[in-house]
Amino acid sequence: MTDQAVAAVGASQFYGRQRELKALRADIERTGLDTLTGRKAPRARVLLIAGKPGSGRTALAEELVGRLAPEYPDGVFRVRLTEAGGDPVPTTRAAQDLLAALGVPEPPGAAEDELTALVRGAFDGRRALLLLDDAVDAEQVDPLLPDNPDSLVVGVARGPLTGIPDVRPCTVGGLDPKSAIELLTGYTGSVRVTVDPQAAESLAEECGGLPGALVLAGGWLAARPKASVADLTKRLRALTGDPVERAFSLVHESLPQPAARILRHLCLAPLGRADAHTASALAGCSVSAAATTLADFAASGLVREIPGGDGRQGEGQYEVPGHLVPLLRERLAELDRPAEVQLARARMLERTVRLLQSSRAVTEPEGSPARRKLAGLPRALRFPNTATAAAWLEGRRPVLLAAARLAVADGELDTLARRLIAALVRALAAHRGAEAAAPDLYGLHRLVLDVAERRGLHREQAAALLNLADLDARTGRTQDALLRYRSALEAGRKANDPYATARAMESVGGSYQELGDWQRAGDWYGRALAQRLARDERADQARLYGRLGAVHTYAGRYGEALRNWRAAAAGYRRLADLPGYARALSEAARVQEYAGRPEESLRTCEEAVEWARRAKDERLQAALQLRLADTLDRLGDPAAARLHRSAAERLLGTEASAYEIRSGSGED
């Protein structure tokens, strides 16, 4: 077995911590304060593993969760509560990640309280394990705790989570000497440890028993088969800092300059995760060289390979351990010029944009402009089929969303940030569909709005506000949507953008219609119509005449309603839109019936049926014939009504009744 193979085996094993595991097991069975007072526990029991980064606290939590998983048949769910750089993860985002793992639909743009309530509700009736890794404080953890005593929460934090009752932290320090030496042996093999066991004990002591330092020391030895354990111990003693810092310094300084540069730049990767493309773009090297270097880093304990893949050779993802990210950032600031760092960020974003464009282009038909452009890209940037592109997008979705957030927060690469967000929006919509991608799209549109407001880009600001308002309207937040539509109107006017202003005015009218304020709705539709008339936009004119006809109908102003529906019908006829013409005639017939003119309504509805037949729209024709049958019933001609119903059934079968025409608000 090669040294790298030995190192890979050693990295995948768990060493020691039997005392801690036993104590945590016992804590599960411990009688809680609620039980002592005679009350049923209102929430899930929380086990806390406390220790500083590099102490192996997450590895202990994962080992515990792995052993407990068979006892919790409803699954194990994980969420990390600290960014790779040390910033707390917002509770909203943590809740979104959990909802995705739980398979619970997330309302786009939902507030934090709504999301955390959905998380707690999703755990009701489940016997599940929840791992909250790297929590900063109790305020992060408390909203996510299930209101279900049958579930169990395993938390990982630097210290106690003051504020969460009945939690006793299991504090993690260094490994015992025997386990520390076993960890080293897993990387180096047994020979070097066996020939000098005292040196191995000294090395474990020099590393403080901390797995973070021991892994780096073991990786350094694995990469140097002729180096002795005593030599490494001597080198570590000559350095200053805590054990992890000294081990990292030794490893970093011993790397070839190109590899050390790649390693430093990995701290720029979103979520601390990188694949060969990301590393290649950051370092400015080839994809194959980056893939080889990442594999070497994994064997040395500098990165961890993330399980799973998307089917593309050499496209594995790697993660920088959280305790190494601050050390890498220090080295980056010390050894690399700011301009070089910014260039690396720009290359990474540009590569991500091209991959997103490629993933969307593969969904286009053969021979389309997007597919022709795709064929001209380098092979490494192309996806062979839609399934591979979808797997890549899904597997990297958290990283891509984080890349967009980081690009906007950077503030120096706004043009690239806007391109990245636009490419990500199109790719998500192409592969996941607009409905499934709506929660992600909401966050991306907010990022676009941030950039547009910062740069004074009124056109982009209007577009982002319209997109956000549309999502608000679809999820029932009509008042929020109304405010955003008004803001979009103001931004559109500043940008002198006639499309945005007309669209915003029409949407304001739609919001008032949804709120049942027919007068204001009609006023705003009228303003939008005036602009469409001035610009001779005929399709939009016809649609707006119809919307005006609808609100006048709801308000009981049947004369105005009939005039607008007739104007809409005339507009559709000029456009040769026969189905639109038939629908407008049908709505005019509805208004005539409401106005107490059933004979006129019957004639208009018959005309609408004829035009639907000419348009060869059988579904519409069937719906109109059902409308006609209802009118005939009210006029006292059941025989003719039966004929029309039979005709509708022949067109669409027994389900024809599902296609009855309804107006926008559902009022009759």
C-alpha positions in Angstrom: 0.0 0.0 0.0 1.4 3.5 -1.0 1.9 6.2 1.6 -1.0 8.2 0.1 -3.3 5.2 0.3 -2.3 4.7 3.9 -3.0 8.4 4.6 -6.4 8.1 2.9 -7.3 5.1 5.1 -6.1 6.9 8.2 -8.1 10.0 7.4 -11.4 8.0 7.2 -11.1 6.4 10.6 -12.2 7.6 14.0 -9.8 7.3 17.0 -10.4 7.3 20.7 -13.0 9.4 22.5 -14.6 6.3 24.1 -15.1 8.1 27.4 -16.8 11.1 25.8 -19.0 8.8 23.7 -20.1 6.9 26.8 -20.8 10.1 28.7 -22.9 11.4 25.8 -24.8 8.2 25.6 -25.5 8.4 29.3 -26.7 12.0 29.0 -29.4 10.9 26.6 -30.9 8.7 29.3 -30.4 11.2 32.1 -33.6 12.4 33.8 -34.2 16.0 32.7 -35.5 18.9 34.8 -38.9 18.7 33.3 -39.3 15.0 34.3 -38.1 15.8 37.8 -40.8 18.3 38.2 -43.4 15.9 36.8 -43.9 17.6 33.4 -43.4 16.2 30.0 -40.4 17.5 28.1 -41.6 20.1 25.7 -38.7 19.9 23.3 -36.0 17.7 22.0 -33.1 16.8 24.3 -29.9 18.7 23.4 -26.4 17.1 23.7 -23.6 19.6 23.5 -20.0 18.9 22.4 -17.8 21.9 23.2 -14.3 22.5 22.2 -12.1 24.8 20.1 -11.7 24.4 16.4 -9.2 21.6 15.6 -10.1 19.6 18.7 -12.1 17.0 16.7 -15.4 18.1 18.1 -17.2 17.7 14.8 -15.7 14.3 14.2 -16.9 13.2 17.6 -20.4 14.5 16.8 -20.5 12.7 13.5 -19.3 9.5 15.2 -22.0 9.8 17.9 -24.7 10.5 15.2 -23.5 7.6 13.2 -23.9 5.2 16.2 -27.3 6.7 17.2 -28.8 6.8 13.7 -30.4 3.3 13.8 -32.4 4.4 16.9 -33.8 7.4 15.0 -35.5 5.9 11.9 -36.8 9.3 10.5 -33.4 10.4 9.5 -30.3 12.5 10.3 -30.3 16.2 9.4 -27.3 18.4 9.5 -26.8 22.2 9.2 -23.6 24.2 9.8 -24.2 27.5 11.8 -20.8 29.2 11.0 -19.4 30.3 7.7 -16.0 29.0 6.6 -14.5 32.4 7.5 -16.1 32.4 11.0 -19.2 34.6 10.4 -22.4 33.2 11.9 -24.9 31.8 9.4 -28.2 33.7 9.5 -31.0 31.7 11.1 -33.1 32.3 8.0 -30.5 30.5 5.8 -30.0 27.7 8.3 -33.8 27.1 8.4 -33.9 27.1 4.6 -31.2 24.4 4.4 -33.1 22.3 6.9 -36.4 22.7 5.1 -34.7 21.6 1.9 -33.3 18.5 3.6 -36.7 17.7 5.2 -38.4 18.0 1.8 -40.7 20.8 3.0 -41.6 23.5 0.4 -40.3 26.9 1.4 -42.4 30.0 0.7 -40.3 32.4 -1.3 -39.3 35.4 0.8 -40.7 34.1 4.0 -39.6 35.8 7.2 -37.3 34.1 9.8 -40.1 33.3 12.2 -42.2 31.6 9.5 -39.3 29.5 8.4 -38.2 28.4 11.8 -41.9 27.5 12.6 -42.0 25.4 9.5 -38.8 23.6 10.6 -40.2 22.9 14.1 -43.5 21.7 12.5 -41.6 19.4 10.1 -40.1 17.6 13.1 -43.5 17.0 14.7 -44.2 13.2 14.8 -40.6 12.4 13.7 -38.0 10.5 15.6 -35.0 12.2 14.0 -31.5 13.4 14.8 -30.5 17.0 14.2 -26.8 17.9 14.1 -26.2 21.7 14.6 -22.5 22.1 13.8 -20.3 25.0 14.9 -23.0 27.0 16.7 -22.0 30.5 17.8 -24.5 31.1 20.6 -27.9 30.0 21.9 -29.8 32.5 19.8 -28.8 30.5 16.7 -29.8 27.2 18.1 -33.0 27.9 20.0 -35.3 28.7 17.1 -34.3 25.5 15.3 -35.0 23.1 18.3 -37.8 20.7 17.5 -40.9 20.9 19.8 -40.8 17.1 19.9 -39.1 15.1 22.7 -38.8 12.1 20.5 -36.1 13.8 18.4 -32.5 14.4 19.6 -30.3 17.4 18.9 -26.5 17.2 18.9 -24.9 20.6 19.0 -21.3 21.5 18.5 -19.9 24.8 19.8 -16.8 26.5 21.2 -18.3 26.7 24.7 -21.6 26.4 26.7 -24.8 27.6 25.0 -26.1 29.7 27.9 -29.8 30.2 27.5 -30.8 26.7 26.5 -31.9 24.9 29.7 -30.9 21.4 30.8 -27.8 21.2 28.6 -24.5 19.8 30.0 -21.6 20.3 27.6 -19.2 17.5 26.9 -15.9 19.4 26.7 -13.4 18.0 24.2 -9.6 18.4 24.6 -6.8 16.4 23.1 -6.8 12.7 22.4 -5.3 10.3 24.9 -1.6 9.3 23.9 -2.6 5.9 22.7 -5.3 7.2 20.3 -3.1 10.1 19.2 -0.4 7.6 18.1 -3.0 5.4 16.4 -4.1 8.5 14.4 -0.5 9.2 13.4 0.0 5.5 12.5 -3.1 5.6 10.3 -1.3 8.2 8.1 2.3 7.0 8.3 2.0 3.2 8.6 3.4 1.3 11.6 7.1 1.1 10.7 8.2 4.6 11.7 6.2 4.6 14.8 7.3 1.1 15.9 11.0 1.8 15.4 10.8 4.9 17.6 7.8 4.8 19.9 9.2 7.4 22.2 9.4 9.9 19.3 5.8 9.2 18.4 4.8 9.9 22.0 6.7 13.2 21.9 5.1 14.2 18.6 1.6 13.5 20.0 2.5 15.6 23.0 3.9 18.4 20.8 0.6 18.4 18.9 -1.3 18.6 22.2 -3.3 15.5 21.2 -5.4 17.8 19.0 -6.6 15.9 15.9 -6.3 19.1 13.8 -2.5 19.2 14.4 -2.0 15.4 14.4 -3.7 15.1 11.0 -1.4 17.8 9.5 1.7 16.1 11.1 0.6 12.7 9.8 0.0 14.1 6.3 3.5 15.7 6.3 5.1 12.4 7.3 3.0 10.4 4.7 4.2 12.7 1.9 7.9 12.2 3.1 8.5 8.4 3.5 12.2 9.0 4.4 11.5 11.6 7.2 11.6 10.3 10.8 9.1 11.1 13.5 11.8 12.6 15.6 12.8 15.0 12.9 9.2 16.3 12.6 9.0 16.7 16.4 12.2 18.7 16.3 10.9 21.0 13.6 7.6 21.6 15.4 9.4 22.6 18.6 11.3 25.2 16.7 8.1 27.0 15.8 5.8 29.3 17.8 2.1 29.3 18.3 -0.5 26.7 19.3 -0.1 23.2 18.0 -2.4 23.6 15.0 -0.7 26.9 13.9 2.7 25.3 14.2 1.7 22.2 12.3 0.1 24.3 9.6 3.1 26.6 9.3 5.4 23.6 8.8 3.2 22.0 6.1 2.6 25.3 4.3 6.3 26.2 4.2 7.3 22.7 3.0 4.9 22.8 0.0 6.2 23.7 -3.5 5.4 27.4 -4.3 2.7 26.6 -6.9 0.9 24.2 -4.5 1.3 26.6 -1.5 -0.3 29.3 -3.7 -3.3 27.1 -4.6 -3.7 26.2 -0.9 -3.8 29.8 0.2 -6.3 30.8 -2.5 -8.7 28.0 -1.4 -9.8 30.3 1.5 -11.5 32.4 -1.2 -13.7 29.6 -2.3 -17.4 29.9 -1.3 -18.2 27.9 1.9 -14.5 26.8 1.8 -15.4 24.3 -0.9 -13.6 23.9 -4.2 -13.4 21.5 -7.1 -10.8 21.3 -9.8 -12.4 24.2 -11.8 -12.5 26.5 -8.8 -8.9 25.8 -7.8 -7.8 26.1 -11.4 -9.5 29.5 -11.7 -8.2 30.8 -8.4 -4.6 29.8 -9.0 -4.5 30.4 -12.8 -3.4 26.8 -13.6 -4.8 24.0 -15.6 -7.8 22.0 -14.4 -5.8 18.7 -14.5 -3.0 20.3 -12.4 -5.6 21.6 -9.9 -7.3 18.2 -9.6 -3.9 16.5 -8.9 -3.0 19.1 -6.3 -6.4 18.8 -4.5 -6.0 15.0 -4.3 -2.5 15.6 -2.8 -4.0 18.0 -0.3 -6.6 15.5 0.7 -3.9 12.9 1.3 -2.0 15.4 3.5 -5.1 16.3 5.6 -5.2 19.8 4.3 -8.7 19.4 2.7 -11.5 16.8 3.0 -13.1 15.2 0.0 -16.9 15.6 0.2 -18.7 12.3 -0.4 -20.8 12.0 -3.6 -20.3 13.3 -7.1 -22.0 14.5 -10.2 -20.7 11.9 -12.6 -17.9 14.1 -14.2 -14.4 12.7 -14.0 -12.1 14.7 -11.8 -15.0 16.9 -10.5 -14.9 15.9 -6.9 -15.5 18.6 -4.3 -13.2 19.3 -1.4 -13.7 21.3 1.7 -11.1 23.2 3.7 -11.5 22.4 7.5 -12.9 25.3 9.3 -10.0 25.7 11.7 -7.6 26.1 8.8 -9.5 28.9 7.0 -8.3 31.7 9.3 -4.7 30.5 9.0 -5.0 30.5 5.2 -6.4 34.0 5.2 -3.5 35.2 7.3 -1.0 33.7 4.9 -2.9 35.1 1.9 -2.8 38.6 3.3 0.9 38.3 4.2 2.2 36.7 0.9 -0.2 37.8 -1.9 -0.8 41.3 -3.2 -4.4 42.6 -3.0 -4.5 43.0 -6.8 -3.6 39.3 -7.2 -6.2 38.2 -4.7 -8.9 40.3 -6.5 -7.8 38.9 -9.9 -8.1 35.4 -8.4 -11.7 36.2 -7.3 -12.5 37.6 -10.7 -11.2 34.5 -12.5 -13.2 32.2 -10.1 -16.4 34.2 -10.8 -15.8 34.2 -14.6 -15.3 30.5 -14.6 -18.4 29.9 -12.6 -20.4 32.1 -15.0 -19.2 30.1 -18.0 -20.1 26.8 -16.3 -23.6 28.1 -15.5 -24.1 29.3 -19.0 -22.9 25.9 -20.2 -25.3 24.0 -17.9 -28.2 26.1 -19.2 -27.2 25.8 -22.8 -27.3 22.0 -22.8 -31.1 22.2 -22.1 -31.7 24.1 -25.3 -32.7 22.3 -28.5 -30.0 21.0 -30.9 -29.0 23.6 -33.5 -30.1 26.6 -31.3 -27.7 29.5 -30.9 -27.0 28.5 -27.3 -26.0 25.0 -28.4 -23.8 26.3 -31.1 -22.1 28.6 -28.6 -21.7 25.6 -26.2 -19.9 23.6 -28.9 -17.2 26.3 -29.1 -16.3 26.1 -25.4 -13.3 24.1 -24.1 -14.2 20.4 -23.4 -13.7 21.0 -19.6 -16.5 23.6 -19.6 -19.0 21.5 -21.5 -21.6 19.1 -20.1 -22.4 16.0 -22.2 -26.1 16.0 -21.5 -28.9 17.6 -19.4 -28.8 15.0 -16.6 -25.1 15.7 -16.0 -25.6 19.4 -16.0 -28.6 19.1 -13.6 -26.5 16.9 -11.2 -23.7 19.4 -11.3 -26.1 22.3 -10.5 -27.9 20.5 -7.7 -24.6 19.3 -6.1 -23.1 22.7 -6.1 -26.3 24.8 -5.5 -25.3 25.9 -1.9 -21.8 26.8 -3.2 -23.2 28.8 -6.2 -25.6 30.7 -4.0 -22.8 31.5 -1.5 -20.7 32.6 -4.5 -23.4 35.1 -5.4 -23.6 36.4 -1.9 -19.8 36.8 -1.6 -19.6 38.5 -5.0 -22.2 41.1 -4.0 -20.6 41.6 -0.5 -17.2 42.2 -2.1 -18.4 45.4 -3.7 -15.5 45.6 -6.2 -16.7 43.1 -8.7 -20.3 44.3 -9.2 -20.3 43.7 -13.0 -19.2 40.1 -12.5 -21.6 39.7 -9.6 -24.5 40.8 -11.8 -23.5 38.4 -14.6 -23.1 35.5 -12.1 -26.6 36.1 -10.6 -28.2 36.4 -14.1 -26.5 33.1 -15.2 -27.5 31.4 -11.9 -31.1 32.5 -12.2 -31.4 31.2 -15.8 -29.7 27.9 -14.9 -31.9 27.3 -11.9 -35.1 28.1 -13.8 -34.0 25.9 -16.7 -33.2 22.8 -14.6 -35.5 23.1 -11.5 -38.4 25.1 -13.0 -39.6 28.5 -11.8 -41.8 27.2 -9.0 -39.2 24.9 -7.5 -36.5 27.5 -7.8 -38.6 30.4 -6.4 -37.1 30.5 -2.9 -33.5 30.7 -4.4 -34.6 33.2 -7.0 -36.1 35.5 -4.3 -32.7 35.7 -2.6 -30.9 36.2 -5.9 -33.2 39.1 -6.9 -32.6 40.7 -3.5 -28.8 40.5 -4.2 -29.4 42.2 -7.6 -31.4 44.9 -5.8 -28.5 45.5 -3.4 -26.0 46.0 -6.3 -28.5 48.2 -8.2 -29.1 50.4 -5.3 -25.4 50.7 -4.5 -24.5 51.6 -8.1 -27.5 53.7 -8.8 -28.6 51.4 -11.6 -32.3 52.3 -11.8 -33.2 49.9 -14.7 -31.8 46.9 -12.8 -33.4 48.2 -9.6 -36.8 48.3 -11.3 -36.4 44.8 -12.7 -35.3 43.3 -9.3 -38.2 45.0 -7.5 -40.7 43.7 -10.1 -39.4 40.2 -9.8 -39.5 40.3 -6.0 -43.0 41.8 -6.0 -44.2 39.0 -8.4 -42.9 36.4 -5.9 -44.5 38.3 -3.0 -47.8 38.4 -4.9 -47.7 34.6 -5.6 -47.2 33.8 -2.0 -50.1 36.0 -0.8 -48.1 38.9 0.5 -50.1 41.4 -1.5 -49.4 44.5 0.6 -45.6 43.8 0.4 -46.0 43.3 -3.4 -47.9 46.6 -3.7 -45.1 48.5 -2.0 -42.5 46.9 -4.2 -44.5 47.6 -7.4 -44.7 51.3 -6.4 -41.0 51.4 -5.8 -40.4 49.7 -9.2 -42.5 52.4 -10.8 -40.4 55.1 -9.3 -37.2 53.4 -10.4 -38.5 52.8 -13.9 -39.4 56.5 -14.2 -35.9 57.4 -13.1 -34.4 55.0 -15.7 -36.9 56.3 -18.3 -37.8 52.7 -19.0 -41.3 52.5 -20.5 -41.5 48.8 -20.1 -40.8 48.9 -16.4 -43.2 51.8 -15.7 -46.1 50.2 -17.7 -45.5 46.8 -16.1 -45.3 48.4 -12.6 -48.6 50.4 -13.2 -50.4 47.3 -14.4 -49.1 45.3 -11.4 -50.1 48.0 -8.9 -53.6 47.7 -10.5 -53.4 43.9 -10.1 -52.5 44.3 -6.4 -55.5 46.6 -5.8 -57.7 44.1 -7.6 -56.5 41.3 -5.4 -57.3 43.5 -2.3 -60.8 44.1 -3.7 -60.3 47.9 -4.3 -61.9 48.0 -7.7 -61.7 51.8 -8.0 -58.0 52.1 -7.5 -57.4 49.0 -9.6 -59.3 50.5 -12.5 -57.5 53.8 -12.1 -54.0 52.1 -12.3 -55.1 49.9 -15.2 -56.3 53.0 -17.0 -52.8 54.7 -16.5 -51.1 51.6 -17.9 -53.5 51.5 -20.8 -52.8 55.2 -21.6 -49.1 54.5 -21.9 -49.7 51.4 -24.1 -52.0 53.4 -26.4 -49.4 56.2 -26.7 -46.8 53.6 -27.7 -49.2 51.6 -30.0 -48.5 48.3 -28.1 -51.6 46.5 -29.3 -51.3 43.2 -27.5 -50.9 45.0 -24.2 -53.8 47.3 -25.0 -56.1 44.3 -25.6 -55.0 42.7 -22.3 -55.5 45.9 -20.3 -58.9 46.5 -21.8 -59.8 43.0 -20.5 -58.4 43.8 -17.0 -60.5 47.0 -16.9 -63.5 45.0 -18.0 -63.0 42.6 -15.2 -62.7 45.2 -12.4 -65.7 47.1 -13.7 -67.6 43.8 -13.7 -66.7 43.2 -10.0 -67.7 46.8 -9.1 -71.1 46.3 -10.8 -70.4 48.9 -13.5 -71.7 46.8 -16.3 -71.9 49.5 -18.9 -68.2 50.3 -18.5 -67.3 46.6 -18.2 -69.1 45.8 -21.5 -67.4 48.7 -23.4 -64.0 47.5 -22.2 -64.6 43.8 -23.1 -65.8 44.9 -26.5 -62.6 47.0 -26.9 -60.6 44.0 -25.8 -62.4 41.7 -28.3 -61.7 44.2 -31.1 -58.0 44.4 -30.2 -57.7 40.6 -30.2 -59.4 40.4 -33.6 -57.0 43.0 -35.1 -54.2 40.9 -33.8 -55.7 37.8 -35.3 -55.7 36.2 -31.9 -58.8 34.0 -32.3 -58.7 32.3 -28.9 -58.3 35.7 -27.2 -61.2 37.1 -29.3 -63.4 34.2 -28.3 -62.6 34.6 -24.6 -63.3 38.4 -24.7 -66.6 37.7 -26.3 -67.4 35.1 -23.6 -66.7 37.7 -20.9 -68.9 40.2 -22.7 -71.6 37.6 -22.7 -71.1 37.2 -18.9 -71.5 40.9 -18.4 -74.7 41.1 -20.5 -76.2 38.3 -18.4 -75.3 40.1 -15.2 -76.9 43.2 -16.6 -80.2 41.4 -17.2 -79.9 41.0 -20.9 -80.0 37.2 -21.4 -80.9 37.1 -25.1 -78.0 39.4 -26.0 -75.8 37.2 -23.8 -76.9 34.1 -25.6 -76.1 35.6 -29.0 -72.7 36.8 -27.9 -71.9 33.4 -26.3 -72.9 31.6 -29.5 -70.5 33.9 -31.5 -67.7 33.1 -29.0 -68.3 29.4 -29.5 -68.0 29.8 -33.3 -64.8 31.7 -33.0 -63.3 29.1 -30.6 -64.2 26.5 -33.2 -62.5 28.5 -36.0 -59.4 28.8 -33.7 -59.4 24.9 -33.3 -59.2 25.3 -29.5 -61.3 22.4 -28.4 -60.7 23.0 -24.7 -61.9 26.6 -25.0 -64.8 25.6 -27.2 -66.0 23.0 -24.7 -65.8 25.6 -21.8 -67.8 28.1 -23.9 -70.4 25.5 -24.7 -70.9 24.7 -21.1 -71.3 28.4 -20.4 -73.9 28.5 -23.2 -75.7 25.5 -21.8 -76.0 27.3 -18.4 -77.4 30.3 -20.1 -79.9 28.2 -22.0 -81.0 26.5 -18.8 -81.7 30.0 -17.3 -83.7 30.9 -20.4 -85.9 27.8 -20.0 -84.5 25.7 -22.9 -83.1 22.5 -21.3 -83.2 20.5 -24.5 -80.8 22.9 -26.2 -78.7 23.0 -23.1 -78.3 19.2 -23.1 -77.1 19.4 -26.7 -74.4 21.8 -25.9 -73.3 19.8 -22.8 -73.1 16.7 -24.9 -71.0 18.5 -27.5 -68.6 19.6 -24.7 -68.3 16.1 -23.4 -67.5 14.8 -26.9 -64.7 17.4 -27.2 -63.1 16.7 -23.9 -64.8 13.8 -22.2 -66.3 13.9 -18.7 -63.6 16.3 -17.4 -64.9 19.1 -19.6 -66.5 20.8 -16.6 -63.1 21.5 -15.2 -62.4 24.0 -17.9 -65.2 26.4 -17.3 -63.9 30.0 -17.8 -63.4 31.9 -14.6 -62.5 35.5 -14.1 -59.3 36.5 -12.3 -60.7 37.1 -8.8 -62.9 34.1 -8.7 -66.0 36.3 -8.1 -69.1 35.6 -10.2 
